[in-house]
Structures are given as structure tokens and as C-alpha cells.
């Protein structure tokens, strides 16, 4: 095995025959011919199409440094921290979590109030117009007005996302999952992203799309946490000189977990569910102290939202609005359940899993089509406007055709619209489409039996299913939680009506109860959440009684859905070619060793290195290395000695920026002394090497890396199995894992991409190909 190279490493082309190898399942094809064909055909692709292969792993994503570099500077600072200073740091952590909760709650209030006012204004304009033209017998202008209003509002929301900050599209949950997993998604926690996210989700909901405003609250909370915890804004170029101790990836990750939980708590009024969501879906690293802080942030978020909305609604002392959506209380006697209903709930879980898998499969092919053909921002905006217009048209046609008129008395609807109905009646289909999706869900849960026509529910479920599937993935800020709940509540209530008919109106067959179970089944079948979603729905309904059936429904939906296809969030992470690491290595990977998966040769640095060599290595555009093993060696020797440490690209850039080196003739002189503050001031946007000027004389100087390198990096022998390497890498949140031989000489390096490119496919263990896209 060759030792590490002391020269810049020029990696081979990423598309190699071995990249297409299916281990244990190698097909008899000419791989070299496939590669040549791919290389010759790619440049000739039509410019309107971008070829995309879901079995790719992108090299454009960098990793985060969740392992602290315990160099001399770090250890000296930690040793100086006494008990009082330690308590001060802990108090600051609690203060930051409180601020995260307060600001997340305020953002949720802002979104809710603006959506309520704008949606109410739009509904009044459209309703008045429809009433006016109904009397004259002409509804074409009303339909045109409705579709134009929705398309115009959605156009604004899509433009700001597509042209200003594309990462603000969608709910943001897949991106936050990747960030907490250790993947650096560009711009994902920037202030600009937060502003576009908030404005975008308001416009998406007001524009009548099949979306919800609750999902993006998780992303918004994470962005707020990332900004507050750093005590400055790099976007605004303002440094408040506070919380400087937390300016590193490890601390920032913990606060982002708290922000995500606070977002869930503000959305559903479920602080415990928020903590469990962050644990189940988000956080990759957890401890007891972090649990308490995250729960505190979630409670503060709920209380802030509750207080502000209570004042806004004129009931300052009535804290009865714990979240953006409240499912209402299921506490009357007829809403109980019996042991005979358990198999029925399990059957609903099976249906939810199948429908969720169908939703994800359709959305998968739609997303692939978008990646290949609708990649230009202008086309993305046009598609969003088209979906908004189609949604409005479908809603109008269904309202006109259904004429589902119900008595207004006893109805819980917020907007009892009398479209095409007699006095004293309202159109239930119009109410479902004119209300925001959150209110439609609550109506399906609590409207008395007989409020909906079965045919109406069936048509609504079918149309809204495909509209929601088409909508998720548009270049707009939107969530999938509420549309999924609405789809499930619709077919769940239809199931309850059918059951009531079959049992001749038995009191236990209440449609509202089955609407709740259907909502849980559908959402579980799409996003595959179990523990956190159970608690969220329990807290949102205010009834612990339904905990067991909801859990059964969600577990069944997940098991059935996983049999067919992945969950929606994991699927989109895979389609974005992100090197995401799951909890465990592929089960059939014990035959692979570190020697087979590592990257080699490795670019190494000597403990005392020439400045010009460091600059050349960092400037090499063919190498995207961010970690460099440091070895002990005489500058004039050719034989490399054993590993002495590890230093990061970002650290080297700071050293070059501050000119921390001495002349070759004066190696006995002491280098300029740096502090950790110098590295924290440059975090997280370290300057590129091209912006640092090094003169020709300075290139001949020497730099001593001993004080700045991590002298105790994690290493693994080259004979270690892939699962063992994976477990060490994943559990410790590493970015680089050095592979050494029995003489402690560096023979390779394991990074995130080396591990993520192996996954279990339908034909066994497969290796993904690497690409720069």
C-alpha cells in the first residue's frame, strides 16, 4: 500500500467503470462502452433537457465539522474556563433557546395573521363576484377572476423563490434533515432564506395551492436558531459581539435542532411532539441536556404564539390558541372507540400506506420530469401559475357540479358560502375549497354526521390527491403536512360514512373519528413518521385516548408504505444526490473493508511546511479536499513518517490570511500568535484561497502547523469492515477518518461520500456513481 502523497492530488474522472459496479450483482455488459457512450452523448443533449440519474452522488455538497478540533488553542481555552465561566456558558445556551422560541412564535403569528387577512379579503372579493354574476346567469368571468387572482399571487411567490433564493422552495424539512445529518446545503440557514420562506408560504397559501403553512415553520425555526446562536448576521454584515463561543458547527447544530422543534411546536401547539420530531426526523446527535433545552424552546414558542394570537383575537387572558392549527377536542362520549374497531384502524393504516406510496411514486416521476425539463426559473414560475389556475378551475367546476347544500345551522365552517344553494344553506364543497386547508381539516373532523355528501367527498379526495401531488415540488414555499391531513380526513370521513351506513347508523361509527384516523394514515403513509406524529396529533386534538389507535395506524402505514417506496423526504434527498448517512450501514456490506472504500492517495502536509506548497494545494481546482493529514518529516527527506495530526482547509486559510509564518532562515523564531477568536470571526464564510495574496518571498517562508492541527484525529486500520467504519464515522459526526497501516502511516481517507455511495438496492449492495452536478 502506498503512503500518502506530499503533492497535490489530481483525482481521476468521476465517471469510471467501477462507479457502475453492483457488488455481487455485476451484469455482463461492457462498462467501458457505457462510459464512452455517456461521455460522447452528454454534450449533444438538447439544451432544454438536463440528463439526470437518480443513482448519482453529488460532489458539490461539503460536510460540516461536527467533531471539535482539539488543537492547542482549543485545549488552552477550555482549561482556562473555570466553574463560573462554565455556568455562564450554560446560561447563555438557555437564553439563546428562549430567544429562539420567542422569535419562532412571532414569525408563526405573523404568517397566520397575514394569511388570515389576505385569504379573507380574497374570499370576499370572489364570493361577491360569484353572487353578482350568479343572478345574471354568467359565471365565466367569476371563474376567470378566481383563477387570475390565484395565479397572480402564486406568481409573485414563485418569482421570489426561483430568482432570489431557490433553497426556500418546498417545506425545507429535507434540507434541515441534511444539515443536521452533517451536510452543508448552501444558503439553507441564511437570513435571506428566512425572509423568502415566510413571504413565499404566505403567498402560496393565499394563492389557493394545495399546501400548508405548518411545514415551512420548521425551516423558519431552524434559520432563526442558526442566526441567533451566532450573535451576528453575515447577510447584514452586523456583528453584535455576543455568543462568540458558539461559532462552530457543533454548537450551531444543537441550536438548529431546537429551532426545528420550536417550529413544529408553533405549527401544531405540540411542544412534546416538536422535541420528538427533532429527535426522530432531524437530529443525528442527541443527549439529555439537549433534550431539556429543546423542550424549553418548544414551550416558549407555543406560549409566545398563544399569547400574541390571544391578544390579536381580543382575548388577552384566554390562552386558547396553542398552535397555528388546532384540531379541536375529541372529548364527547360518542367519539370513543371499542376493541372491535382496532382491526378497522389497522385496515385504515394499510390504505394510508398504499395511498402514501402511490403519492410518493407519482411525485417521484414528476420530480424527475421537473429536473430534466423544467429547470429554468422562468419555466418553474409558469408551472406554478399553471397549477394555481388549474386548482382554481377544478375547485370552481366541482363546486358548480356538486351543489352539495347543507343547513347552515350547527355547521362549524368559518365561511358558510351560499354558492348555488337556497337561503339558509351553504355549499360544503365551496367551503372546502374557499377555506384554508387547515380549517377544512377541522371541519371534516367536527362537522356533524350528514354534513357531506359521499359523492362530494369522493370527488374531493380524488382531485385534491392529484393536485397536492402536483403541487409538492413546485418552486414555491409550501408544506405537505396539511394537504396530506386533508386528503386523509376526506377519505377517512367517507370511510366513516360508509361504515355508518353498513352498521345502520351505530353510534360508534362517527365520521369525525374516522376522519382523524384517515388523516393520520395518509400523512404517515407519505412522510413515514411514527413516534413524533403520534404525539403531535394527540397534542393537537387534546385527547390522550386516541394515542393507541393513532400509533397503530401510523405504524401500519409506515410498514406498508416502506414495502413499496421510500418516504417523501428521503426520496427528495436521494433525488438531490445528497450524501446522506442513515443510522446504519447497508446490512450486506461486511465484505467491504476500509481499504476498498477509502479515497487514495491522500494529500498530506508536513508539520513544518513551505507556504508555497500550502497555497498550491489549496489553489488546486482539481482537488476539493478539506482535510489534510499532517505527518512528521524532514522537509528534505523523501520518506514519510507516521501520522501526527489533521488540519482543515478553513484553518489553513485563516493562517495564510494572518501571515502566520516565518522565513526559512529563521525557523527558530516564534510565529505570530493567533487565538480561537480569529477562527471564529471568519466562521462560517471562510474566504476563498483566491482572495488571499501571498508574495513570492512569502511563498518561501515556512509555517508550523503543530499548534493549529488536531493532534489526535480519529483513525481506523485498513482492515476494518465497512459497518465498523460507518458506525464510528456516523456516531461521532466525523468529516474525515484517516486510514492507517500497522506503521501508522497514512494510506487513505474516508469521507462522507465514500460511505454514502454504498446503499442497499433491489438487486443487492450497489455503488453510486459520483458526479460534480
Secondary structure, DSSP 4 states (H G I P E B T S, - for coil): ----BSS---PPPS--GGGG--TT---SS-HHHHHHHHHHHHTTS-TT-----TTEEESSPEEP--S----HHHHHHHHH--HHHHHHHHHHHHHHHHHHHHHHHHHHHHHHHHHHHHHHHHHHHHHHHHHHHHHHT--HHHHHHHHHHHHHHHHHHHHHHHHT-GGGSB-SHHHHHHHHHTEE-TTTT-HHHHHHHHHHHHHHHHTT-S-BSSHHHHHHHHHHHHHHHHTEETTTTEE-S--GGG-SHHHHHHHHHHHHHHHHHHHHS-HHHHHHHIIIII-SS--HHHHHHHHHHHHHHHHHHHHHHHHHTT-TT-----SS-------SGGG---GGGHHHHHHHHHHHHHHHHHHHHHHHHHHHHHHHH--SHHHHHHHHHHHHHHHHHHHHHHHHHH--EEESTT---SS---TT--TTEEEHHHHHHHS-HHHHHHHHHHSPTTSS-HHHHHHHHHHHHHHHHHHTTSSSB-BSHHHHHHHHHHHHHHHHHHHHHHTTS-TT--HHHHHHHHHHHHHHHHH---HHHHHHHHHHHT-GGGHHHHHHHHHHHHHHHHHHS--HHHHHHHHTT-----SS--TT-TT-BHHHHSB-S-B-EESEEEHHHHHHHHH-TT----EEEEE---TT-SS---EEEEEEHHHHHHHHHTT--B-GGGTTSPPPPP-HHHHHHH-SSPPPGGG----HHHHTSEEE-TTTSBTT--EEETT-BHHHHHHHHHHHT-SEEEEE-TTS-EEEEEEHHHHHTEEEETTEEEEPEEE--
